[in-house]
Amino acid sequence: ADIKKAYRRLALKHHPSSSSSSHARAAELFSLLAEAFDVLSDPRKKATYDTFGEEGLKGGIPSELGVNGAWSSGYVYHGNADETFRQFFGGDNPFAEFFTNDGSEDNKAFKSLRGQKEKLQDPPIERDLHLALEDLYYGCTKKIKISRRVMNEDGHTSSIRDKILTFTVKAGWNEGMRITFSKEGDQGPNSIPADIVFVIRQRHHPRFDRQNDNLYYTAQISLEKALIGFSVEVETLDGRLLNIPINDIPSVHQGCDRGGNATSQQPVQRGDLIIRFITHFPEKLLKQALSSKLIQAS
């Protein structure tokens, strides 16, 4: 039982298709293992080897020295290591479980045979990336320096090194979009580096609030302007100055003008620029002044 257990483990480990050694060296070890199993798994051959060693086994022993039915002629291995392997495991293709359907090697299975644990990837590293509204409006190129642990050439030690990650922000990108740099995390001998993920966050803008592809501008006005009309000036993100007349009282609640944010799906199109009005009412209002303003408004 011990001999069978040892052959099973070593034959799989040193099979030319799974061994990490050179093919020639692996084939040599695989053949030696097959020959050893052929001898040690047979009681007569094993008895001769145990008593007289390899020289007595292969050179033969005089018949008068034969014990326990040992051979008197020399042992010669048939030389077909694959045949020994096949007879032990059974079937025409005992190594089939270690190959994929297309005939290529299943690296996970072979690593398991070699006693190597399958490497697992570290969980993603997420970082917020704060961008100005103008960056999302026009698009831009960003460069970010990261420091990460990198394995040295000896494969055992590591050091901290800097790296520049470069990516392009497209016009119309929204907050929450994710930019992934595959396997740019810390390296280790027994793990796959993590992905680094940057999550887009929009910085506060002094003039505009963004909702989806629309921009909202808030205008603070007095009751007098709300009653008699006025014009509001809005500087757009691309530097244009819009002068929008507000001549009727209902329009004070909401004004609308084309010229908002580019959409990510169709960068040539833009969302809406929506103007919100906040009317400030005086704490006290003289009756005469109110009548005058209403007359002017009518």
C-alpha positions in Angstrom: 0.0 0.0 0.0 2.9 2.4 0.8 4.6 1.6 -2.5 1.4 2.3 -4.5 0.7 5.5 -2.6 4.3 6.7 -3.2 4.2 5.9 -6.9 0.8 7.6 -7.4 2.1 10.8 -5.8 5.5 10.8 -7.5 4.4 9.7 -10.9 1.8 12.5 -11.1 4.3 15.0 -9.8 7.0 14.1 -12.2 4.9 13.3 -15.3 6.5 15.1 -18.3 3.2 16.9 -18.8 3.0 18.3 -15.3 6.6 18.6 -14.1 8.2 22.1 -13.8 11.5 20.5 -14.7 12.8 20.4 -18.3 11.1 17.8 -20.4 14.2 15.6 -20.7 14.8 15.6 -17.0 11.2 15.0 -16.3 11.1 12.1 -18.7 14.2 10.5 -17.1 12.6 10.7 -13.6 9.3 9.4 -14.8 11.0 6.4 -16.4 13.0 5.7 -13.2 9.9 5.8 -11.1 8.1 3.4 -13.4 11.0 1.0 -13.3 11.1 1.2 -9.5 7.4 0.5 -9.2 7.6 -2.4 -11.6 10.3 -4.0 -9.3 9.0 -3.1 -5.9 5.3 -3.9 -6.6 6.3 -7.5 -7.6 7.2 -9.7 -4.5 9.8 -11.9 -6.3 11.6 -8.9 -7.9 11.4 -7.0 -4.6 12.9 -10.0 -2.7 15.8 -10.2 -5.0 16.4 -6.4 -4.9 16.2 -6.4 -1.1 18.7 -9.2 -0.8 21.2 -8.6 -3.6 20.6 -4.9 -4.6 20.3 -3.5 -8.1 23.4 -5.3 -9.2 22.1 -8.7 -8.3 18.6 -7.9 -9.7 19.9 -6.9 -13.1 23.0 -9.1 -13.3 21.3 -12.2 -12.1 22.3 -14.5 -9.2 23.7 -18.1 -9.3 20.9 -20.5 -8.9 22.4 -22.0 -5.8 22.0 -18.6 -4.0 18.4 -18.2 -5.0 16.1 -17.8 -2.1 12.3 -17.3 -1.8 12.0 -18.0 -5.5 14.3 -15.2 -6.6 15.4 -15.0 -10.2 18.6 -16.5 -11.4 18.5 -14.5 -14.6 18.9 -10.7 -14.8 16.0 -8.4 -14.7 15.4 -6.0 -17.7 12.7 -3.3 -17.5 10.6 -3.2 -20.6 11.2 0.6 -20.8 7.6 1.8 -21.4 7.0 4.2 -18.5 3.7 5.3 -20.0 2.5 1.6 -20.1 3.3 1.2 -16.4 1.5 4.5 -15.7 -1.5 3.3 -17.7 -1.7 0.0 -16.0 -1.6 1.5 -12.6 -4.3 4.2 -13.1 -6.4 2.2 -15.6 -8.0 3.3 -18.8 -6.5 4.4 -22.1 -6.0 8.0 -21.0 -5.3 8.0 -17.2 -4.1 11.5 -17.4 -7.3 12.9 -19.0 -8.5 14.7 -15.9 -5.5 16.9 -16.1 -6.3 18.2 -19.6 -9.1 20.4 -20.9 -11.5 19.3 -23.6 -9.4 20.8 -26.4 -6.3 18.9 -25.3 -4.5 21.7 -23.6 -3.1 21.4 -20.1 -5.2 22.2 -17.1 -2.7 24.3 -15.2 -4.8 24.2 -12.0 -4.7 20.4 -11.9 -1.0 20.2 -12.6 -0.2 22.8 -10.0 -2.1 20.7 -7.5 0.0 17.7 -8.5 3.2 19.6 -7.9 2.1 20.6 -4.4 1.6 24.2 -5.4 -1.4 26.1 -4.1 -3.5 27.8 -6.7 -2.8 31.6 -6.5 -5.8 33.7 -5.5 -6.2 37.3 -6.5 -6.3 39.9 -3.8 -9.6 41.8 -3.5 -9.9 45.0 -5.5 -8.5 48.3 -4.1 -11.0 51.1 -4.6 -10.1 54.8 -4.4 -12.3 57.9 -5.0 -11.0 60.2 -7.8 -12.4 63.7 -7.5 -12.7 65.6 -10.7 -13.9 69.1 -11.6 -17.1 69.6 -13.5 -15.0 71.1 -16.3 -13.0 67.8 -16.6 -16.2 65.8 -17.0 -17.6 68.4 -19.5 -14.6 68.6 -21.8 -12.9 65.3 -21.1 -9.2 65.1 -20.0 -6.2 62.9 -19.5 -5.2 62.1 -16.0 -2.0 60.7 -14.5 -1.9 59.2 -11.0 1.3 58.1 -9.2 0.9 55.0 -7.1 3.4 53.2 -4.8 3.2 49.4 -4.8 5.2 46.4 -3.6 7.0 44.6 -6.5 8.7 41.3 -6.4 12.5 41.4 -7.1 14.2 39.2 -9.7 15.1 36.6 -7.1 11.4 35.8 -6.7 11.6 35.9 -2.9 12.2 39.5 -1.8 10.2 42.6 -2.8 10.6 46.4 -2.8 8.4 49.5 -3.0 8.4 51.2 -6.4 6.4 54.1 -7.9 4.4 53.8 -11.1 2.4 56.3 -13.1 -1.1 55.2 -14.2 -2.5 57.2 -17.2 -6.1 57.1 -18.4 -8.5 59.3 -20.5 -11.7 60.8 -19.0 -14.3 61.1 -21.8 -16.6 64.1 -22.1 -20.0 63.4 -20.4 -18.8 60.8 -17.9 -21.0 60.7 -14.8 -20.1 60.4 -11.1 -19.8 56.8 -10.0 -18.1 55.5 -13.2 -15.3 53.1 -12.4 -11.8 52.9 -14.0 -10.0 49.6 -13.5 -6.3 48.9 -13.7 -5.9 45.2 -13.8 -3.4 43.6 -11.4 -1.6 46.8 -10.4 -1.8 46.2 -6.7 1.0 44.8 -4.5 2.8 41.7 -5.8 3.5 38.7 -3.6 5.0 35.2 -4.1 1.7 33.4 -3.4 -1.0 35.8 -4.7 -2.2 37.6 -7.8 -2.0 41.4 -7.5 -5.3 43.2 -6.8 -7.0 45.3 -9.4 -6.9 49.1 -8.6 -10.3 50.7 -9.2 -10.8 54.5 -9.3 -14.4 55.7 -8.7 -15.3 59.1 -10.3 -16.5 61.7 -7.8 -17.5 65.2 -8.9 -16.1 68.2 -7.0 -18.4 71.0 -5.8 -18.9 73.7 -8.5 -19.5 77.3 -7.5 -22.2 77.9 -10.1 -23.7 74.7 -11.2 -25.3 71.5 -9.8 -25.3 68.5 -12.1 -28.1 65.9 -12.3 -27.5 63.3 -14.9 -26.7 65.3 -18.1 -28.4 68.5 -17.0 -26.9 71.5 -15.3 -28.8 73.6 -12.8 -28.1 77.2 -12.1 -29.8 79.0 -9.2 -30.5 82.7 -9.5 -31.3 84.8 -6.4 -33.8 87.6 -7.2 -35.8 90.1 -5.3 -39.6 90.4 -5.3 -39.4 93.5 -7.3 -37.6 91.8 -10.2 -40.0 88.9 -10.0 -42.9 91.3 -10.5 -41.6 93.6 -13.1 -39.2 91.4 -15.1 -35.5 91.4 -15.5 -32.7 89.6 -17.3 -30.3 87.0 -15.9 -26.7 86.4 -17.0 -25.2 82.9 -16.8 -21.6 82.1 -17.7 -21.6 78.6 -19.2 -18.8 76.0 -18.7 -17.4 76.8 -22.1 -17.1 80.5 -21.3 -20.1 81.8 -23.1 -22.2 84.5 -21.4 -25.9 83.9 -21.8 -28.3 86.9 -21.2 -31.8 85.5 -20.7 -34.7 88.0 -20.5 -37.5 87.2 -18.0 -40.5 89.3 -18.9 -43.5 87.4 -17.5 -44.1 86.4 -13.9 -44.9 82.7 -14.6 -41.5 82.3 -16.3 -39.7 83.2 -13.0 -40.5 79.7 -11.6 -38.2 78.0 -14.1 -36.3 79.1 -17.2 -34.6 76.7 -19.7 -31.9 77.2 -22.2 -30.0 74.7 -24.4 -26.3 74.5 -23.5 -25.8 72.1 -20.7 -23.4 69.1 -20.2 -22.3 66.7 -22.9 -23.7 63.2 -22.7 -21.4 60.3 -22.4 -23.3 58.2 -25.0 -23.4 61.0 -27.6 -20.7 63.5 -26.8 -21.8 65.9 -29.6 -25.2 66.4 -27.9 -25.7 68.3 -24.6 -28.1 68.2 -21.8 -30.2 71.2 -20.6 -29.2 74.2 -18.6 -32.0 74.7 -16.2 -32.3 78.0 -14.2 -33.9 77.9 -10.9 -35.1 81.1 -9.2 -35.2 81.8 -5.5 -37.3 84.9 -4.8 -36.5 86.9 -1.6 -39.5 88.5 0.0 -39.1 91.6 2.2 -40.0 91.4 5.8 -42.1 94.5 5.5 -43.8 96.0 2.4 -45.5 99.5 2.3 -48.9 99.4 0.8 -48.2 102.4 -1.5 -45.0 100.8 -2.8 -46.8 97.5 -3.5 -49.5 99.3 -5.4 -47.0 101.1 -7.5 -45.1 97.9 -8.4 -48.3 96.2 -9.3 -49.4 99.0 -11.6 -46.0 98.9 -13.4 -46.2 95.1 -13.7 -49.7 95.5 -15.3 
